């Protein structure tokens, strides 16, 4: 018996993967963007694979900006990159 696992799409490579393998990025209703490691923050969430390749793709293609409908501050990318490196 297998539990049904939630699937989300990565903004970098565009592949759909189990939610637990992705990192969540959340925009609050005030427009703050945070890397959400708990997966519990309220707001509009986008997902990205836990690897630098997808990070670079998402940054280059501005996939995050499109998904969040705003310009993503450089600081958010920095924070995200730190999280990715920690998990390498
Ligand atoms: Zn990806």
PDB file of the backbone (N, CA, C, O) and the ligand in Angstrom, with CONECT records:
HET     ZN  A 101       1
ATOM      1  N   UNK A   1       0.826  -1.201   0.000  1.00  0.00           N
ATOM      2  CA  UNK A   1       0.000   0.000   0.000  1.00  0.00           C
ATOM      3  C   UNK A   1       0.868   1.261   0.000  1.00  0.00           C
ATOM      4  O   UNK A   1       1.788   1.405   0.805  1.00  0.00           O
ATOM      5  N   UNK A   2       0.555   2.141  -0.900  1.00  0.00           N
ATOM      6  CA  UNK A   2       1.334   3.382  -0.925  1.00  0.00           C
ATOM      7  C   UNK A   2       0.446   4.578  -0.652  1.00  0.00           C
ATOM      8  O   UNK A   2      -0.676   4.686  -1.147  1.00  0.00           O
ATOM      9  N   UNK A   3       0.988   5.459   0.145  1.00  0.00           N
ATOM     10  CA  UNK A   3       0.265   6.706   0.389  1.00  0.00           C
ATOM     11  C   UNK A   3       0.356   7.577  -0.840  1.00  0.00           C
ATOM     12  O   UNK A   3       1.361   7.569  -1.552  1.00  0.00           O
ATOM     13  N   UNK A   4      -0.677   8.311  -1.078  1.00  0.00           N
ATOM     14  CA  UNK A   4      -0.644   9.236  -2.196  1.00  0.00           C
ATOM     15  C   UNK A   4       0.176  10.459  -1.785  1.00  0.00           C
ATOM     16  O   UNK A   4      -0.115  11.111  -0.783  1.00  0.00           O
ATOM     17  N   UNK A   5       1.195  10.751  -2.572  1.00  0.00           N
ATOM     18  CA  UNK A   5       2.023  11.900  -2.204  1.00  0.00           C
ATOM     19  C   UNK A   5       1.714  13.098  -3.092  1.00  0.00           C
ATOM     20  O   UNK A   5       1.495  12.969  -4.296  1.00  0.00           O
ATOM     21  N   UNK A   6       1.705  14.280  -2.451  1.00  0.00           N
ATOM     22  CA  UNK A   6       1.415  15.488  -3.221  1.00  0.00           C
ATOM     23  C   UNK A   6       2.536  15.773  -4.223  1.00  0.00           C
ATOM     24  O   UNK A   6       3.717  15.661  -3.894  1.00  0.00           O
ATOM     25  N   UNK A   7       2.163  16.134  -5.420  1.00  0.00           N
ATOM     26  CA  UNK A   7       3.125  16.432  -6.478  1.00  0.00           C
ATOM     27  C   UNK A   7       3.064  17.924  -6.807  1.00  0.00           C
ATOM     28  O   UNK A   7       1.991  18.511  -6.949  1.00  0.00           O
ATOM     29  N   UNK A   8       4.244  18.507  -6.922  1.00  0.00           N
ATOM     30  CA  UNK A   8       4.308  19.918  -7.308  1.00  0.00           C
ATOM     31  C   UNK A   8       5.306  20.079  -8.438  1.00  0.00           C
ATOM     32  O   UNK A   8       6.166  19.230  -8.670  1.00  0.00           O
ATOM     33  N   UNK A   9       5.162  21.196  -9.131  1.00  0.00           N
ATOM     34  CA  UNK A   9       6.012  21.445 -10.287  1.00  0.00           C
ATOM     35  C   UNK A   9       7.153  22.399  -9.937  1.00  0.00           C
ATOM     36  O   UNK A   9       6.935  23.428  -9.298  1.00  0.00           O
ATOM     37  N   UNK A  10       8.350  22.056 -10.353  1.00  0.00           N
ATOM     38  CA  UNK A  10       9.518  22.903 -10.108  1.00  0.00           C
ATOM     39  C   UNK A  10       9.520  24.075 -11.085  1.00  0.00           C
ATOM     40  O   UNK A  10       9.265  23.898 -12.276  1.00  0.00           O
ATOM     41  N   UNK A  11       9.810  25.280 -10.571  1.00  0.00           N
ATOM     42  CA  UNK A  11       9.834  26.449 -11.452  1.00  0.00           C
ATOM     43  C   UNK A  11      11.114  26.500 -12.285  1.00  0.00           C
ATOM     44  O   UNK A  11      11.230  27.293 -13.219  1.00  0.00           O
ATOM     45  N   UNK A  12      12.069  25.644 -11.933  1.00  0.00           N
ATOM     46  CA  UNK A  12      13.318  25.623 -12.706  1.00  0.00           C
ATOM     47  C   UNK A  12      13.214  24.724 -13.918  1.00  0.00           C
ATOM     48  O   UNK A  12      13.213  25.202 -15.053  1.00  0.00           O
ATOM     49  N   UNK A  13      13.126  23.418 -13.684  1.00  0.00           N
ATOM     50  CA  UNK A  13      13.124  22.461 -14.786  1.00  0.00           C
ATOM     51  C   UNK A  13      11.724  22.164 -15.302  1.00  0.00           C
ATOM     52  O   UNK A  13      11.565  21.596 -16.382  1.00  0.00           O
ATOM     53  N   UNK A  14      10.711  22.543 -14.535  1.00  0.00           N
ATOM     54  CA  UNK A  14       9.341  22.314 -14.981  1.00  0.00           C
ATOM     55  C   UNK A  14       8.841  20.898 -14.760  1.00  0.00           C
ATOM     56  O   UNK A  14       7.732  20.561 -15.175  1.00  0.00           O
ATOM     57  N   UNK A  15       9.643  20.067 -14.113  1.00  0.00           N
ATOM     58  CA  UNK A  15       9.217  18.698 -13.842  1.00  0.00           C
ATOM     59  C   UNK A  15       8.344  18.641 -12.592  1.00  0.00           C
ATOM     60  O   UNK A  15       8.514  19.426 -11.660  1.00  0.00           O
ATOM     61  N   UNK A  16       7.432  17.722 -12.593  1.00  0.00           N
ATOM     62  CA  UNK A  16       6.587  17.508 -11.424  1.00  0.00           C
ATOM     63  C   UNK A  16       7.211  16.456 -10.525  1.00  0.00           C
ATOM     64  O   UNK A  16       7.568  15.364 -10.968  1.00  0.00           O
ATOM     65  N   UNK A  17       7.335  16.807  -9.257  1.00  0.00           N
ATOM     66  CA  UNK A  17       8.005  15.913  -8.317  1.00  0.00           C
ATOM     67  C   UNK A  17       7.268  15.885  -6.994  1.00  0.00           C
ATOM     68  O   UNK A  17       6.451  16.761  -6.710  1.00  0.00           O
ATOM     69  N   UNK A  18       7.564  14.858  -6.171  1.00  0.00           N
ATOM     70  CA  UNK A  18       6.952  14.836  -4.838  1.00  0.00           C
ATOM     71  C   UNK A  18       7.307  16.098  -4.070  1.00  0.00           C
ATOM     72  O   UNK A  18       8.454  16.544  -4.064  1.00  0.00           O
ATOM     73  N   UNK A  19       6.304  16.655  -3.430  1.00  0.00           N
ATOM     74  CA  UNK A  19       6.450  17.908  -2.702  1.00  0.00           C
ATOM     75  C   UNK A  19       7.623  17.879  -1.732  1.00  0.00           C
ATOM     76  O   UNK A  19       8.322  18.880  -1.566  1.00  0.00           O
ATOM     77  N   UNK A  20       7.839  16.734  -1.093  1.00  0.00           N
ATOM     78  CA  UNK A  20       8.895  16.663  -0.072  1.00  0.00           C
ATOM     79  C   UNK A  20      10.298  16.790  -0.664  1.00  0.00           C
ATOM     80  O   UNK A  20      11.252  17.083   0.057  1.00  0.00           O
ATOM     81  N   UNK A  21      10.426  16.570  -1.978  1.00  0.00           N
ATOM     82  CA  UNK A  21      11.734  16.697  -2.618  1.00  0.00           C
ATOM     83  C   UNK A  21      12.001  18.116  -3.122  1.00  0.00           C
ATOM     84  O   UNK A  21      13.062  18.412  -3.670  1.00  0.00           O
ATOM     85  N   UNK A  22      11.020  18.971  -2.922  1.00  0.00           N
ATOM     86  CA  UNK A  22      11.147  20.333  -3.431  1.00  0.00           C
ATOM     87  C   UNK A  22      11.257  21.326  -2.285  1.00  0.00           C
ATOM     88  O   UNK A  22      10.854  21.049  -1.156  1.00  0.00           O
ATOM     89  N   UNK A  23      11.809  22.484  -2.601  1.00  0.00           N
ATOM     90  CA  UNK A  23      11.854  23.563  -1.618  1.00  0.00           C
ATOM     91  C   UNK A  23      10.742  24.547  -1.938  1.00  0.00           C
ATOM     92  O   UNK A  23      10.528  24.918  -3.092  1.00  0.00           O
ATOM     93  N   UNK A  24      10.040  24.960  -0.894  1.00  0.00           N
ATOM     94  CA  UNK A  24       8.905  25.862  -1.089  1.00  0.00           C
ATOM     95  C   UNK A  24       9.342  27.313  -0.885  1.00  0.00           C
ATOM     96  O   UNK A  24      10.094  27.633   0.035  1.00  0.00           O
ATOM     97  N   UNK A  25       8.857  28.163  -1.753  1.00  0.00           N
ATOM     98  CA  UNK A  25       9.101  29.595  -1.622  1.00  0.00           C
ATOM     99  C   UNK A  25       7.728  30.254  -1.565  1.00  0.00           C
ATOM    100  O   UNK A  25       6.858  29.995  -2.396  1.00  0.00           O
ATOM    101  N   UNK A  26       7.558  31.104  -0.572  1.00  0.00           N
ATOM    102  CA  UNK A  26       6.222  31.645  -0.323  1.00  0.00           C
ATOM    103  C   UNK A  26       6.202  33.159  -0.391  1.00  0.00           C
ATOM    104  O   UNK A  26       7.084  33.848   0.121  1.00  0.00           O
ATOM    105  N   UNK A  27       5.166  33.644  -1.040  1.00  0.00           N
ATOM    106  CA  UNK A  27       4.912  35.085  -1.005  1.00  0.00           C
ATOM    107  C   UNK A  27       3.734  35.338  -0.085  1.00  0.00           C
ATOM    108  O   UNK A  27       2.637  34.822  -0.301  1.00  0.00           O
ATOM    109  N   UNK A  28       3.974  36.139   0.948  1.00  0.00           N
ATOM    110  CA  UNK A  28       2.893  36.464   1.881  1.00  0.00           C
ATOM    111  C   UNK A  28       1.977  37.493   1.229  1.00  0.00           C
ATOM    112  O   UNK A  28       2.288  38.044   0.173  1.00  0.00           O
ATOM    113  N   UNK A  29       0.850  37.738   1.874  1.00  0.00           N
ATOM    114  CA  UNK A  29      -0.066  38.700   1.265  1.00  0.00           C
ATOM    115  C   UNK A  29       0.480  40.124   1.327  1.00  0.00           C
ATOM    116  O   UNK A  29      -0.024  41.010   0.636  1.00  0.00           O
ATOM    117  N   UNK A  30       1.494  40.349   2.141  1.00  0.00           N
ATOM    118  CA  UNK A  30       2.158  41.650   2.158  1.00  0.00           C
ATOM    119  C   UNK A  30       3.225  41.780   1.082  1.00  0.00           C
ATOM    120  O   UNK A  30       3.814  42.847   0.908  1.00  0.00           O
ATOM    121  N   UNK A  31       3.470  40.700   0.365  1.00  0.00           N
ATOM    122  CA  UNK A  31       4.449  40.748  -0.718  1.00  0.00           C
ATOM    123  C   UNK A  31       5.856  40.368  -0.301  1.00  0.00           C
ATOM    124  O   UNK A  31       6.804  40.543  -1.066  1.00  0.00           O
ATOM    125  N   UNK A  32       5.996  39.844   0.923  1.00  0.00           N
ATOM    126  CA  UNK A  32       7.309  39.349   1.344  1.00  0.00           C
ATOM    127  C   UNK A  32       7.517  37.946   0.791  1.00  0.00           C
ATOM    128  O   UNK A  32       6.609  37.115   0.787  1.00  0.00           O
ATOM    129  N   UNK A  33       8.731  37.709   0.326  1.00  0.00           N
ATOM    130  CA  UNK A  33       9.025  36.384  -0.190  1.00  0.00           C
ATOM    131  C   UNK A  33      10.007  35.693   0.738  1.00  0.00           C
ATOM    132  O   UNK A  33      11.055  36.245   1.072  1.00  0.00           O
ATOM    133  N   UNK A  34       9.662  34.486   1.149  1.00  0.00           N
ATOM    134  CA  UNK A  34      10.523  33.730   2.053  1.00  0.00           C
ATOM    135  C   UNK A  34      10.716  32.307   1.565  1.00  0.00           C
ATOM    136  O   UNK A  34       9.842  31.710   0.936  1.00  0.00           O
ATOM    137  N   UNK A  35      11.890  31.788   1.877  1.00  0.00           N
ATOM    138  CA  UNK A  35      12.124  30.372   1.664  1.00  0.00           C
ATOM    139  C   UNK A  35      11.474  29.652   2.834  1.00  0.00           C
ATOM    140  O   UNK A  35      11.818  29.902   3.989  1.00  0.00           O
ATOM    141  N   UNK A  36      10.552  28.773   2.543  1.00  0.00           N
ATOM    142  CA  UNK A  36       9.736  28.157   3.581  1.00  0.00           C
ATOM    143  C   UNK A  36      10.121  26.710   3.803  1.00  0.00           C
ATOM    144  O   UNK A  36       9.600  25.806   3.150  1.00  0.00           O
ATOM    145  N   UNK A  37      11.041  26.502   4.734  1.00  0.00           N
ATOM    146  CA  UNK A  37      11.505  25.139   4.980  1.00  0.00           C
ATOM    147  C   UNK A  37      10.512  24.319   5.793  1.00  0.00           C
ATOM    148  O   UNK A  37      10.526  23.089   5.742  1.00  0.00           O
ATOM    149  N   UNK A  38       9.654  25.000   6.540  1.00  0.00           N
ATOM    150  CA  UNK A  38       8.661  24.281   7.338  1.00  0.00           C
ATOM    151  C   UNK A  38       7.501  23.814   6.474  1.00  0.00           C
ATOM    152  O   UNK A  38       6.799  22.866   6.825  1.00  0.00           O
ATOM    153  N   UNK A  39       7.301  24.478   5.344  1.00  0.00           N
ATOM    154  CA  UNK A  39       6.179  24.152   4.475  1.00  0.00           C
ATOM    155  C   UNK A  39       4.849  24.612   5.032  1.00  0.00           C
ATOM    156  O   UNK A  39       3.793  24.184   4.566  1.00  0.00           O
ATOM    157  N   UNK A  40       4.897  25.483   6.029  1.00  0.00           N
ATOM    158  CA  UNK A  40       3.656  25.845   6.723  1.00  0.00           C
ATOM    159  C   UNK A  40       3.290  27.318   6.635  1.00  0.00           C
ATOM    160  O   UNK A  40       2.244  27.730   7.137  1.00  0.00           O
ATOM    161  N   UNK A  41       4.139  28.108   6.004  1.00  0.00           N
ATOM    162  CA  UNK A  41       3.827  29.528   5.908  1.00  0.00           C
ATOM    163  C   UNK A  41       2.621  29.747   4.998  1.00  0.00           C
ATOM    164  O   UNK A  41       2.415  29.045   4.008  1.00  0.00           O
ATOM    165  N   UNK A  42       1.839  30.749   5.376  1.00  0.00           N
ATOM    166  CA  UNK A  42       0.694  31.082   4.539  1.00  0.00           C
ATOM    167  C   UNK A  42       1.124  31.923   3.353  1.00  0.00           C
ATOM    168  O   UNK A  42       2.098  32.672   3.416  1.00  0.00           O
ATOM    169  N   UNK A  43       0.389  31.785   2.292  1.00  0.00           N
ATOM    170  CA  UNK A  43       0.677  32.603   1.127  1.00  0.00           C
ATOM    171  C   UNK A  43       0.744  31.773  -0.131  1.00  0.00           C
ATOM    172  O   UNK A  43       0.452  30.577  -0.131  1.00  0.00           O
ATOM    173  N   UNK A  44       1.134  32.429  -1.197  1.00  0.00           N
ATOM    174  CA  UNK A  44       1.226  31.748  -2.475  1.00  0.00           C
ATOM    175  C   UNK A  44       2.573  31.054  -2.570  1.00  0.00           C
ATOM    176  O   UNK A  44       3.610  31.712  -2.482  1.00  0.00           O
ATOM    177  N   UNK A  45       2.579  29.756  -2.746  1.00  0.00           N
ATOM    178  CA  UNK A  45       3.827  29.015  -2.763  1.00  0.00           C
ATOM    179  C   UNK A  45       4.242  28.573  -4.152  1.00  0.00           C
ATOM    180  O   UNK A  45       3.408  28.215  -4.984  1.00  0.00           O
ATOM    181  N   UNK A  46       5.529  28.603  -4.386  1.00  0.00           N
ATOM    182  CA  UNK A  46       6.076  27.982  -5.589  1.00  0.00           C
ATOM    183  C   UNK A  46       7.141  26.985  -5.127  1.00  0.00           C
ATOM    184  O   UNK A  46       7.638  27.053  -4.003  1.00  0.00           O
ATOM    185  N   UNK A  47       7.464  26.093  -5.993  1.00  0.00           N
ATOM    186  CA  UNK A  47       8.364  25.009  -5.604  1.00  0.00           C
ATOM    187  C   UNK A  47       9.544  24.908  -6.547  1.00  0.00           C
ATOM    188  O   UNK A  47       9.443  25.205  -7.738  1.00  0.00           O
ATOM    189  N   UNK A  48      10.666  24.482  -5.986  1.00  0.00           N
ATOM    190  CA  UNK A  48      11.861  24.315  -6.798  1.00  0.00           C
ATOM    191  C   UNK A  48      12.641  23.101  -6.296  1.00  0.00           C
ATOM    192  O   UNK A  48      12.676  22.823  -5.098  1.00  0.00           O
ATOM    193  N   UNK A  49      13.263  22.385  -7.228  1.00  0.00           N
ATOM    194  CA  UNK A  49      14.075  21.228  -6.844  1.00  0.00           C
ATOM    195  C   UNK A  49      15.222  21.672  -5.953  1.00  0.00           C
ATOM    196  O   UNK A  49      15.689  22.809  -6.025  1.00  0.00           O
ATOM    197  N   UNK A  50      15.661  20.752  -5.119  1.00  0.00           N
ATOM    198  CA  UNK A  50      16.760  21.055  -4.223  1.00  0.00           C
ATOM    199  C   UNK A  50      18.099  20.869  -4.933  1.00  0.00           C
ATOM    200  O   UNK A  50      18.920  20.045  -4.531  1.00  0.00           O
ATOM    201  N   UNK A  51      18.302  21.640  -5.979  1.00  0.00           N
ATOM    202  CA  UNK A  51      19.615  21.613  -6.612  1.00  0.00           C
ATOM    203  C   UNK A  51      19.907  22.932  -7.308  1.00  0.00           C
ATOM    204  O   UNK A  51      19.000  23.681  -7.672  1.00  0.00           O
ATOM    205  N   UNK A  52      21.187  23.194  -7.482  1.00  0.00           N
ATOM    206  CA  UNK A  52      21.619  24.492  -7.980  1.00  0.00           C
ATOM    207  C   UNK A  52      21.250  24.676  -9.455  1.00  0.00           C
ATOM    208  O   UNK A  52      21.008  25.798  -9.899  1.00  0.00           O
ATOM    209  N   UNK A  53      21.207  23.588 -10.204  1.00  0.00           N
ATOM    210  CA  UNK A  53      20.812  23.674 -11.613  1.00  0.00           C
ATOM    211  C   UNK A  53      19.454  24.332 -11.783  1.00  0.00           C
ATOM    212  O   UNK A  53      19.281  25.250 -12.585  1.00  0.00           O
ATOM    213  N   UNK A  54      18.502  23.843 -11.013  1.00  0.00           N
ATOM    214  CA  UNK A  54      17.144  24.370 -11.117  1.00  0.00           C
ATOM    215  C   UNK A  54      17.086  25.804 -10.617  1.00  0.00           C
ATOM    216  O   UNK A  54      16.339  26.632 -11.138  1.00  0.00           O
ATOM    217  N   UNK A  55      17.879  26.076  -9.608  1.00  0.00           N
ATOM    218  CA  UNK A  55      17.974  27.441  -9.097  1.00  0.00           C
ATOM    219  C   UNK A  55      18.436  28.388 -10.208  1.00  0.00           C
ATOM    220  O   UNK A  55      17.841  29.443 -10.428  1.00  0.00           O
ATOM    221  N   UNK A  56      19.498  27.997 -10.897  1.00  0.00           N
ATOM    222  CA  UNK A  56      20.035  28.834 -11.977  1.00  0.00           C
ATOM    223  C   UNK A  56      19.002  29.012 -13.094  1.00  0.00           C
ATOM    224  O   UNK A  56      18.822  30.105 -13.632  1.00  0.00           O
ATOM    225  N   UNK A  57      18.336  27.915 -13.420  1.00  0.00           N
ATOM    226  CA  UNK A  57      17.305  27.983 -14.467  1.00  0.00           C
ATOM    227  C   UNK A  57      16.184  28.924 -14.082  1.00  0.00           C
ATOM    228  O   UNK A  57      15.740  29.753 -14.877  1.00  0.00           O
ATOM    229  N   UNK A  58      15.735  28.780 -12.842  1.00  0.00           N
ATOM    230  CA  UNK A  58      14.614  29.594 -12.381  1.00  0.00           C
ATOM    231  C   UNK A  58      14.994  31.062 -12.346  1.00  0.00           C
ATOM    232  O   UNK A  58      14.177  31.941 -12.619  1.00  0.00           O
ATOM    233  N   UNK A  59      16.244  31.307 -12.006  1.00  0.00           N
ATOM    234  CA  UNK A  59      16.702  32.684 -11.928  1.00  0.00           C
ATOM    235  C   UNK A  59      16.818  33.289 -13.330  1.00  0.00           C
ATOM    236  O   UNK A  59      16.393  34.417 -13.577  1.00  0.00           O
ATOM    237  N   UNK A  60      17.398  32.516 -14.225  1.00  0.00           N
ATOM    238  CA  UNK A  60      17.631  32.973 -15.586  1.00  0.00           C
ATOM    239  C   UNK A  60      16.322  33.188 -16.352  1.00  0.00           C
ATOM    240  O   UNK A  60      16.139  34.192 -17.041  1.00  0.00           O
ATOM    241  N   UNK A  61      15.432  32.227 -16.211  1.00  0.00           N
ATOM    242  CA  UNK A  61      14.169  32.310 -16.953  1.00  0.00           C
ATOM    243  C   UNK A  61      13.153  33.213 -16.263  1.00  0.00           C
ATOM    244  O   UNK A  61      12.084  33.496 -16.805  1.00  0.00           O
ATOM    245  N   UNK A  62      13.503  33.659 -15.061  1.00  0.00           N
ATOM    246  CA  UNK A  62      12.594  34.447 -14.237  1.00  0.00           C
ATOM    247  C   UNK A  62      11.289  33.698 -13.953  1.00  0.00           C
ATOM    248  O   UNK A  62      10.218  34.296 -13.850  1.00  0.00           O
ATOM    249  N   UNK A  63      11.407  32.405 -13.833  1.00  0.00           N
ATOM    250  CA  UNK A  63      10.245  31.579 -13.537  1.00  0.00           C
ATOM    251  C   UNK A  63       9.620  31.925 -12.199  1.00  0.00           C
ATOM    252  O   UNK A  63       8.403  31.848 -12.026  1.00  0.00           O
ATOM    253  N   UNK A  64      10.467  32.305 -11.256  1.00  0.00           N
ATOM    254  CA  UNK A  64       9.954  32.694  -9.937  1.00  0.00           C
ATOM    255  C   UNK A  64       9.147  33.978 -10.030  1.00  0.00           C
ATOM    256  O   UNK A  64       8.068  34.094  -9.450  1.00  0.00           O
ATOM    257  N   UNK A  65       9.687  34.938 -10.766  1.00  0.00           N
ATOM    258  CA  UNK A  65       8.979  36.202 -10.931  1.00  0.00           C
ATOM    259  C   UNK A  65       7.595  35.967 -11.527  1.00  0.00           C
ATOM    260  O   UNK A  65       6.598  36.547 -11.096  1.00  0.00           O
ATOM    261  N   UNK A  66       7.570  35.099 -12.530  1.00  0.00           N
ATOM    262  CA  UNK A  66       6.291  34.821 -13.194  1.00  0.00           C
ATOM    263  C   UNK A  66       5.320  34.139 -12.248  1.00  0.00           C
ATOM    264  O   UNK A  66       4.145  34.500 -12.175  1.00  0.00           O
ATOM    265  N   UNK A  67       5.826  33.148 -11.522  1.00  0.00           N
ATOM    266  CA  UNK A  67       4.934  32.401 -10.628  1.00  0.00           C
ATOM    267  C   UNK A  67       4.414  33.258  -9.491  1.00  0.00           C
ATOM    268  O   UNK A  67       3.271  33.114  -9.055  1.00  0.00           O
ATOM    269  N   UNK A  68       5.276  34.159  -9.014  1.00  0.00           N
ATOM    270  CA  UNK A  68       4.879  34.979  -7.868  1.00  0.00           C
ATOM    271  C   UNK A  68       4.299  36.316  -8.293  1.00  0.00           C
ATOM    272  O   UNK A  68       3.832  37.097  -7.464  1.00  0.00           O
ATOM    273  N   UNK A  69       4.335  36.569  -9.591  1.00  0.00           N
ATOM    274  CA  UNK A  69       3.788  37.799 -10.161  1.00  0.00           C
ATOM    275  C   UNK A  69       4.416  39.057  -9.564  1.00  0.00           C
ATOM    276  O   UNK A  69       3.741  40.061  -9.339  1.00  0.00           O
ATOM    277  N   UNK A  70       5.704  38.981  -9.318  1.00  0.00           N
ATOM    278  CA  UNK A  70       6.436  40.164  -8.885  1.00  0.00           C
ATOM    279  C   UNK A  70       7.927  39.936  -9.093  1.00  0.00           C
ATOM    280  O   UNK A  70       8.378  38.809  -9.300  1.00  0.00           O
ATOM    281  N   UNK A  71       8.673  41.015  -9.034  1.00  0.00           N
ATOM    282  CA  UNK A  71      10.122  40.927  -9.140  1.00  0.00           C
ATOM    283  C   UNK A  71      10.669  40.308  -7.860  1.00  0.00           C
ATOM    284  O   UNK A  71      10.416  40.815  -6.767  1.00  0.00           O
ATOM    285  N   UNK A  72      11.413  39.223  -7.987  1.00  0.00           N
ATOM    286  CA  UNK A  72      11.962  38.571  -6.808  1.00  0.00           C
ATOM    287  C   UNK A  72      13.278  39.259  -6.423  1.00  0.00           C
ATOM    288  O   UNK A  72      14.204  39.321  -7.233  1.00  0.00           O
ATOM    289  N   UNK A  73      13.364  39.779  -5.182  1.00  0.00           N
ATOM    290  CA  UNK A  73      14.573  40.478  -4.763  1.00  0.00           C
ATOM    291  C   UNK A  73      15.794  39.546  -4.762  1.00  0.00           C
ATOM    292  O   UNK A  73      15.695  38.347  -4.505  1.00  0.00           O
ATOM    293  N   UNK A  74      16.924  40.142  -5.056  1.00  0.00           N
ATOM    294  CA  UNK A  74      18.192  39.403  -5.083  1.00  0.00           C
ATOM    295  C   UNK A  74      18.416  38.650  -3.766  1.00  0.00           C
ATOM    296  O   UNK A  74      18.960  37.546  -3.755  1.00  0.00           O
ATOM    297  N   UNK A  75      17.993  39.258  -2.674  1.00  0.00           N
ATOM    298  CA  UNK A  75      18.184  38.658  -1.357  1.00  0.00           C
ATOM    299  C   UNK A  75      17.479  37.299  -1.243  1.00  0.00           C
ATOM    300  O   UNK A  75      17.982  36.375  -0.603  1.00  0.00           O
ATOM    301  N   UNK A  76      16.335  37.202  -1.860  1.00  0.00           N
ATOM    302  CA  UNK A  76      15.602  35.934  -1.826  1.00  0.00           C
ATOM    303  C   UNK A  76      16.409  34.844  -2.536  1.00  0.00           C
ATOM    304  O   UNK A  76      16.493  33.710  -2.066  1.00  0.00           O
ATOM    305  N   UNK A  77      16.991  35.206  -3.661  1.00  0.00           N
ATOM    306  CA  UNK A  77      17.822  34.239  -4.380  1.00  0.00           C
ATOM    307  C   UNK A  77      19.014  33.814  -3.535  1.00  0.00           C
ATOM    308  O   UNK A  77      19.402  32.646  -3.512  1.00  0.00           O
ATOM    309  N   UNK A  78      19.581  34.793  -2.842  1.00  0.00           N
ATOM    310  CA  UNK A  78      20.725  34.479  -1.969  1.00  0.00           C
ATOM    311  C   UNK A  78      20.332  33.507  -0.879  1.00  0.00           C
ATOM    312  O   UNK A  78      21.026  32.520  -0.631  1.00  0.00           O
ATOM    313  N   UNK A  79      19.204  33.791  -0.221  1.00  0.00           N
ATOM    314  CA  UNK A  79      18.735  32.897   0.841  1.00  0.00           C
ATOM    315  C   UNK A  79      18.462  31.504   0.306  1.00  0.00           C
ATOM    316  O   UNK A  79      18.791  30.495   0.930  1.00  0.00           O
ATOM    317  N   UNK A  80      17.857  31.481  -0.855  1.00  0.00           N
ATOM    318  CA  UNK A  80      17.519  30.200  -1.454  1.00  0.00           C
ATOM    319  C   UNK A  80      18.778  29.407  -1.772  1.00  0.00           C
ATOM    320  O   UNK A  80      18.852  28.204  -1.519  1.00  0.00           O
ATOM    321  N   UNK A  81      19.746  30.084  -2.318  1.00  0.00           N
ATOM    322  CA  UNK A  81      20.993  29.414  -2.663  1.00  0.00           C
ATOM    323  C   UNK A  81      21.679  28.839  -1.416  1.00  0.00           C
ATOM    324  O   UNK A  81      22.252  27.750  -1.451  1.00  0.00           O
ATOM    325  N   UNK A  82      21.606  29.595  -0.319  1.00  0.00           N
ATOM    326  CA  UNK A  82      22.176  29.094   0.942  1.00  0.00           C
ATOM    327  C   UNK A  82      21.504  27.800   1.375  1.00  0.00           C
ATOM    328  O   UNK A  82      22.167  26.861   1.817  1.00  0.00           O
ATOM    329  N   UNK A  83      20.208  27.761   1.246  1.00  0.00           N
ATOM    330  CA  UNK A  83      19.474  26.551   1.633  1.00  0.00           C
ATOM    331  C   UNK A  83      19.877  25.375   0.755  1.00  0.00           C
ATOM    332  O   UNK A  83      20.040  24.253   1.233  1.00  0.00           O
ATOM    333  N   UNK A  84      20.033  25.645  -0.516  1.00  0.00           N
ATOM    334  CA  UNK A  84      20.408  24.583  -1.435  1.00  0.00           C
ATOM    335  C   UNK A  84      21.787  24.051  -1.089  1.00  0.00           C
ATOM    336  O   UNK A  84      22.010  22.841  -1.072  1.00  0.00           O
ATOM    337  N   UNK A  85      22.720  24.973  -0.811  1.00  0.00           N
ATOM    338  CA  UNK A  85      24.076  24.545  -0.508  1.00  0.00           C
ATOM    339  C   UNK A  85      24.141  23.707   0.773  1.00  0.00           C
ATOM    340  O   UNK A  85      24.910  22.752   0.874  1.00  0.00           O
ATOM    341  N   UNK A  86      23.317  24.092   1.737  1.00  0.00           N
ATOM    342  CA  UNK A  86      23.284  23.342   2.992  1.00  0.00           C
ATOM    343  C   UNK A  86      22.907  21.888   2.781  1.00  0.00           C
ATOM    344  O   UNK A  86      23.333  20.996   3.515  1.00  0.00           O
ATOM    345  N   UNK A  87      22.093  21.676   1.753  1.00  0.00           N
ATOM    346  CA  UNK A  87      21.578  20.333   1.534  1.00  0.00           C
ATOM    347  C   UNK A  87      22.412  19.506   0.562  1.00  0.00           C
ATOM    348  O   UNK A  87      22.122  18.338   0.305  1.00  0.00           O
ATOM    349  N   UNK A  88      23.431  20.127   0.040  1.00  0.00           N
ATOM    350  CA  UNK A  88      24.272  19.405  -0.934  1.00  0.00           C
ATOM    351  C   UNK A  88      25.051  18.298  -0.243  1.00  0.00           C
ATOM    352  O   UNK A  88      25.812  17.580  -0.892  1.00  0.00           O
TER     353      UNK A  88
HETATM  354 ZN    ZN A 101      13.743  21.286 -11.029  1.00  0.00          ZN
END
